[in-house]
């Protein structure tokens, strides 16, 4: 048993609580709680720190995020010399046969705007295969050993991509050719990435995630499913995972269903969540599907990555097995197309919890359709940081007026916040700040202030709303007796901070299932 005393509890008047095994056992004043302890109770004096339910990241890619962290981080490099030096340091720690993979450089931020190249990487190593990806992910630079292992030479060609072996540059569809030579994923490599990813999540106070992992590093969804099930069984998970199940083909999805899997199979560590589909691209790359062209490039209106009929086939098959779908839809055409499909399939009140992921470019009409059908919304206030400076350029002032409608959605349907990590760092406090201010942190830009959440709404978007979207509010996402003891301890209450500095509040401790999984 553990007693936590002298705390400021979110939405509770008491200042202390007892944790028995994995659950909150009692709440009370510090005196009341101290009266209930036994000689072997551990007493933790929180000295006035603030306690919130463990934060919930409603949509991310835990496995992809963990792998991202294993790569050499190059985003802060300001020159090629620095980039090569950083790679060289990592090269010295690698075991034979391992690849050296770096990510995130941006030559636009270098003192001299010059790309790294094959020659430079060869100076780092001629024996270790090296591949570094630009921050956008659409360009890769590799050394001679990497080209050799991938069987790429000056005669290689690829549709929809370019290869420049002289300089070691690979673009677009040439990148998978190189990646095909990377070591095959194993149970071990996947487990290691999950361990890394969840450890980092815990640092931000996160104790539960909706995560899309099955085919993010491999097409072998059974391998990933197997590893996650084993980790849950062995008690190795420090975040609860609600799996957003993605498959390479509808046939593979049918096999999954045929094996007896569907939503809710599993336990409170690893549970099968909804089917995950992607219907369009992104705003940044102008691939999000719009009704009208992009305002800053009238030749483009993005495109659907799945047809309406395909979406219907998947959603219907899932619904036949009581499995909801959650669908990535960023542009208004994508949102509208998904809603057309939902109109025929979703039952009144949306009892299965079908959802929309991202909810970015939406007209008032689509917002009303979401409300009418009670569609769950998975949104990312963290996107405001990068998107506030480009939104009006991309879609014009008029369309921008109803975009990222987080308040409208939060007040009418279940709407839960998340990071989409590794797209964004899963920094919950920064996400709360952005939801409240709708102002970019890095640039002087803001988004429609009508849609600012209150501080309480923003906190709830990362706690109880996440639990609601997973149908788990009777088990976590709230500070309540008999719920799992999942909580985050912050240095000071979010409600007391200046809204522009919420992101600077330190997370002091994260407890999941009654166990401390992070401590500053
Ligand atoms: Zn995603």
Boltz pocket constraint, residues with backbone or C-beta under 6 A from the ligand:
constraints:
  - pocket:
      binder: B
      contacts: [[A, 59], [A, 60], [A, 61], [A, 212], [A, 420]]
      max_distance: 6.0
